[in-house]
């Protein structure tokens, strides 16, 4: 009986650890029902600079690393939620999405057909009118580089220079 109780307690602790791990980045992403037109309105009303879409797929190790080591950091969450609504998009999913123009499709069609996302992660920034501002394919090296990316968009530096040059400027 003691062994059974220990096994049960151990299993509960293991489940709790996984639950805590799974929830560390939930404060990064905005709650959404998949209607990006409505999200634009919400972003405007909230004085956001735009919408950040994180195109991912379940088995992508780079997506998992971004979520677990970068999106989970409080400084990243605070900086991004101040300027952007962050929305994850499953590139293999069948969840219905209404795009910025009011067209309804699956998240897979939105990612692959509309935005030509083939590899993950892909991070895209849109202004509050639904115009694409910047696309980044692949993970960032660390949280600092990701924060620079957000600053690159919010300051409008994307209009005059490439992110690579901006990042180099920030490193100096």
C-alpha positions in Angstrom: 0.0 0.0 0.0 2.9 2.4 0.8 4.5 1.7 -2.6 1.2 2.4 -4.3 0.8 5.7 -2.5 4.3 6.7 -3.4 3.7 5.9 -7.0 0.5 7.8 -7.1 2.2 10.8 -5.4 5.1 10.6 -7.8 2.7 10.5 -10.8 0.8 13.5 -9.5 4.0 15.5 -9.1 5.2 14.6 -12.5 1.9 15.7 -14.0 2.1 19.0 -12.0 5.6 19.6 -13.3 4.5 19.1 -16.9 1.5 21.4 -16.4 3.7 24.2 -15.0 6.1 23.7 -17.9 3.3 23.9 -20.4 1.9 27.1 -18.9 5.1 29.2 -18.7 4.5 30.9 -22.0 0.7 31.3 -22.0 1.0 34.9 -20.8 2.8 35.7 -24.1 0.0 34.7 -26.4 -3.3 36.6 -26.7 -6.5 34.8 -26.3 -8.1 34.5 -29.7 -11.0 32.9 -31.5 -9.2 32.8 -34.8 -10.8 36.0 -36.3 -7.8 38.1 -37.3 -10.1 40.9 -38.5 -11.5 41.2 -34.9 -7.9 41.0 -33.5 -7.0 44.0 -35.6 -9.8 46.0 -34.1 -8.8 44.9 -30.6 -5.2 45.8 -31.3 -6.2 49.3 -32.5 -8.5 49.8 -29.5 -5.6 48.7 -27.2 -3.1 51.1 -28.8 -0.9 48.2 -30.0 1.6 48.7 -32.7 0.4 45.5 -34.4 -0.1 41.8 -34.4 2.7 39.2 -34.1 2.0 35.8 -35.7 4.0 32.8 -34.6 3.7 30.1 -37.3 4.6 26.8 -35.7 4.0 23.0 -35.8 3.7 20.6 -32.9 6.9 18.6 -33.6 9.1 21.5 -34.3 12.0 21.6 -31.8 12.9 25.2 -32.6 9.3 26.3 -32.0 9.4 24.5 -28.6 12.7 26.2 -27.7 11.3 29.6 -28.6 8.2 29.0 -26.4 10.0 27.4 -23.5 13.1 29.6 -23.3 12.1 33.0 -24.8 8.3 33.5 -24.7 8.3 32.2 -21.1 10.5 35.1 -19.9 8.6 37.8 -18.0 10.6 40.7 -19.7 9.7 39.3 -23.1 6.1 38.9 -22.2 5.9 42.5 -20.8 7.6 44.1 -23.8 5.6 42.2 -26.4 2.2 42.5 -24.7 2.7 46.2 -24.5 3.2 46.6 -28.2 1.7 43.5 -29.9 -1.0 40.9 -29.8 0.8 37.6 -30.2 -1.1 34.8 -31.9 0.2 31.3 -32.6 -0.7 29.7 -35.9 -0.5 25.9 -36.4 0.7 25.4 -40.0 -0.7 21.8 -40.0 -3.9 22.6 -38.3 -7.5 22.5 -39.4 -8.7 25.2 -37.0 -10.8 27.8 -38.9 -9.3 31.2 -39.2 -10.7 34.4 -40.6 -7.8 36.3 -42.2 -7.3 40.1 -42.1 -9.5 40.5 -45.2 -12.4 38.5 -43.9 -11.8 35.3 -45.8 -12.3 32.0 -43.8 -9.9 29.1 -44.2 -8.0 26.6 -42.1 -4.9 27.6 -40.3 -3.0 25.3 -42.6 -4.3 27.1 -45.7 -3.7 30.5 -44.0 -0.1 29.5 -43.3 0.9 27.5 -46.4 -1.2 29.0 -49.2 -1.6 32.6 -48.1 1.8 33.2 -46.4 3.9 30.4 -48.0 5.1 29.1 -44.7 7.0 25.8 -45.3 9.5 25.7 -42.4 9.0 26.7 -38.8 9.1 28.8 -36.8 8.2 31.8 -39.0 7.5 35.0 -37.2 5.5 37.7 -38.9 4.5 41.2 -37.8 1.5 43.1 -39.2 0.4 46.6 -38.5 -3.1 47.4 -37.2 -4.4 47.7 -40.8 -3.3 44.1 -41.5 -0.3 45.0 -43.7 2.7 42.8 -43.4 5.7 44.7 -41.9 8.3 42.0 -41.4 8.9 38.2 -41.7 11.6 36.3 -39.9 12.2 32.6 -40.6 13.9 30.5 -37.9 14.4 30.9 -34.2 16.2 33.9 -32.7 19.4 33.1 -30.8 18.1 34.3 -27.5 15.6 36.5 -25.7 17.7 39.6 -26.3 17.6 39.1 -30.1 13.9 38.5 -29.9 13.4 41.7 -27.9 15.5 43.6 -30.5 13.2 42.2 -33.2 10.1 43.7 -31.4 11.9 47.0 -30.9 12.9 46.9 -34.6 9.2 46.9 -35.5 7.8 49.2 -32.8 10.4 51.9 -33.5 9.8 51.6 -37.3 13.4 50.7 -38.1 12.1 48.1 -40.5 11.3 51.0 -42.9 15.0 52.0 -43.4 17.2 49.0 -42.6 17.3 45.2 -42.6 17.0 43.4 -39.2 20.6 42.1 -39.6 22.0 45.6 -39.7 19.7 46.7 -36.8 20.7 43.8 -34.7 24.4 44.6 -35.3 23.8 48.2 -34.4 22.1 47.1 -31.1 25.0 44.8 -30.2 27.5 47.7 -30.3 
